[in-house]
Every structure is written in structure tokens, then in C-alpha cells.
Amino acid sequence: MDYKAVVIGGSAGSFAVVSKLLAALPTTFPLPVIVCMHRQKLVSAGFAQSLGEKSALPVEEPCDKDPVRRGVVFLAPANYHCRIEYDRTFALSTEAPENFCRPAIDYTLASASKCWRNQLIGIILTGANKDGGKGLKSIADRGGYTIVQDPETAAVPTMPRAALRLIQPNEILSPAGITDFLKHLQ
Amino acid sequence: MLSERLKVDYSNFNEGFFRRRLNRMMEKMCMHRLVDLDLALGALVKYDEMTFYLSQPTSEMFRSPASWRTLRRLVSENPSLRHFWLPSLSSYHDLYGLLILLDQAGVSDYSVTCNVVSDRILRSCRELIVERSDDQQDRKNYERLEAQQPWEHYVGDDHRLRPDIAEAMQRVSFRGGWFMNMPEPEPFDVILFRNELLNFNFKLHRQAMHRLTQCLSHRDALLCIGTKERPLGAESLLDDTWAEQGIYALRNAPQPVPATSNA
């Protein structure tokens, strides 16, 4: 399958996983990586900067209507929902929180699934609430490739378990397994 | 038809956003089918309620506190920044926030003009009450302003604004109508249009930027947009020194648009 994008959702405990994962991706990684992580509303620039220091790929917080670009890691901005439009641009919004979260992972994943359909890879990592499960199901329903972090390896297993209650993903992997999978996409 | 009747160009809002607002509006107004909406529009009723539910409220005061801090500093340093405009007031949050900020900046010779598309929004602004449900977030944001006065200096235990700020409302004028329908641009020193461009498509975003820059009264006049919004189409007119805070100063006056153009 010729994949066009990777979208990752995570919450409590996911910063360390995402950091390691991004650190392992080479500068030649061919796809855009869109990361939606729950975080404090007022934590902004430092978060992307911290991830960027460990990543060979550039890490950016997109602005509204910015285009999705290959080889860039896009981090959903704090306190905005982050959707992908059909024209492959970001659409941010200040609409009400979903699952008590803004950004809501469900929104990012579901919108990306409509955009890339079966050419999308969706990943759910460790986290403390059920957000992301419906979004991952949306990706699975459109034929995309779905990966859930093995709850046994998760700092907080609520989020991967919630996703596993909704779908049987293509893979259930440890963080190291997810990293290997993405490295082999080259 | 909705755009025509409500006199707001919803046809050029972001499609997904508008669809969600429309669904919410229909749910709130107990319209179960599109024909119910059609009937309400045809009967010329409930227009105010419709525009109220179609607006996206700000939902917290001092959202992006660093931007407010920067604005406070710029306003206190520059006496030519005294006439404020909120072109699309969707809730009380940014208005009350601005009045508190101006008090902190030690500014009293100012005026604020607000465009509101719904009387219901106007009524909530005039109540001078901060919603209890927003209180915790408002306080957290306020603390990030690093002000000398505590939150309680401005908001009482009963969630009412203190008399000084209530009195400042006398400097605020409200007017109905969507800002893009104003026949002629009016000059203002500071325009607060934060997180509204998000709701528009590319075309309306650019049109709005053109209109807003036309309304900046002088070189150094400020346009405040959301920290994650870009001034598309007006980049060459604006100084981006404070772009990270969503604040742009006018550097070059925009060219007038020919009457027949959509640009």
C-alpha cells in the first residue's frame, strides 16, 4: 500500500513514547506525521520545541489553513481542535472540548481518515481516557492501517484498551515495535 | 438562503465548521428536519436565535494570556491606541477582558465599538456577569497576565464585574450587523478579531483580512488575531514583530478594492 500520512494520538505517558519514536525516524522519512496529544492548555511552544530537539524531522505546530507537508511532524496546537481538510490543509477550531479534551484525538483521526481513506496509518498510544478510539475506528472503517500500543507496555492503558474495545487493529505493538514499523515504511 | 436572510456570508464559512454549527443550531431550536429550518426562514422568525447559535463563542477570558500581556504593554506605551473595535463579538469574554486590560494599562480615554449579530449576545454582554462554568479557566488565564491586582479586584464572589469595570461599559457602543456588510471602512486603532478567521474558508479569510486592514486608522494601529491564524493576503501590509502573539501593526496602507472585485 502506498501510504500518504501517519497520524498518532496519545495522552498521559505518550510524550516519552512519541519522543523516542520521532528520534528514530530518519530525515528521509517520506510521509507527513500528524501528532495529536493531550496537554495543558497553556503549554505551547516548549512542547513542540522539546519534541523537535529529539527529532531529525522538523516539528511544527500548524496554523489554521497551513498545508500538510511530507517529511514534517505536525503537532496539534494546545487548546485548538485540529482537523485535516480534503485539500490537505489544517483546519483549527475553538469549538467545545470533546471527551473533555481540546485537541480531541477523535477529531484529528476521523478527519484524516476522510482525507486519506485507506492510505492512512493511524496509531493510538498510552493515555488516560477513551479519546481516540472512535477516530481509529473511522480509519479502520475506511481501510486504513491501524496500530494500537500494547496496553501491557502503556504507562496508562485506558486509551489503548478503549480503542481495542472498538476495533481489532492491524497491529498491537510495543513502542519499539511501532518504531520499527514506521522505519520500514521508507 | 440562510446567508441572505441572516445577512452573514455563511456560504463562505469553513464547510465542516458551518455544518457542525448548523446541526447544533437545529438541535437547540428543536428543528428535526431541514424543512423545519426552511419554514422558520420563510416565516421570518427566530433569526436572532439562529445567529446566536451559529456564532462560535470565545468560551474563556484572556485565552492566550501572552498575547494579552503584549497588547497591554503596547497600549500602555502608545497613546495613539485608544479606539478599539471588536468586529464580531460572539460572547462577553473578549470584551470584559479588554476592559480589565485597559484598566491595568492605566488607560481611561478610550472607546470600544462592538459589532454583534445577535441581540442575545448583546444581552449577555450587558449582564456584566462572568459565567460560573468558565471561572476556573478564566482565573488561570488571568494569573498568567502577571497583573498587580488579583482576580477578585475585577470579579466579585457573586461573579459580577466590580463597579469600576461596570462603569467602563459606558465607553462601549454596540451595533448590529455583520462587520463585512459595513458600507465603508471606519478607522480604528486596535482591532480584536481573535480566532474568528478559523471559521472562514480561504476566500472569506482573505476578504476579511482586506476589510480589517482597511479599518486600521494609522501606521502602528494594531490587528489582533488568533495565535494560530495567519494574516493571509495582507502579509505585506503588516509588521510581524509580534506575530507569535497574533498581533500585527499596520506598516503600509492597503490599496482600495475596485467595486466589482471579489478580492
Chai-1 contact restraints between the chains, C-beta under 6 A:
chainA,res_idxA,chainB,res_idxB,connection_type,confidence,min_distance_angstrom,max_distance_angstrom,comment,restraint_id
A,C63,B,K228,contact,1.0,0.0,6.0,A-B,restraint_1
A,C63,B,R230,contact,1.0,0.0,6.0,A-B,restraint_2
A,D64,B,L198,contact,1.0,0.0,6.0,A-B,restraint_3
A,D64,B,K228,contact,1.0,0.0,6.0,A-B,restraint_4
A,D64,B,E229,contact,1.0,0.0,6.0,A-B,restraint_5
A,P77,B,K228,contact,1.0,0.0,6.0,A-B,restraint_6
A,Y80,B,K228,contact,1.0,0.0,6.0,A-B,restraint_7
A,A91,B,N14,contact,1.0,0.0,6.0,A-B,restraint_8
A,L92,B,L198,contact,1.0,0.0,6.0,A-B,restraint_9
A,L92,B,K228,contact,1.0,0.0,6.0,A-B,restraint_10
A,S93,B,F17,contact,1.0,0.0,6.0,A-B,restraint_11
A,S93,B,L198,contact,1.0,0.0,6.0,A-B,restraint_12
A,T94,B,N195,contact,1.0,0.0,6.0,A-B,restraint_13
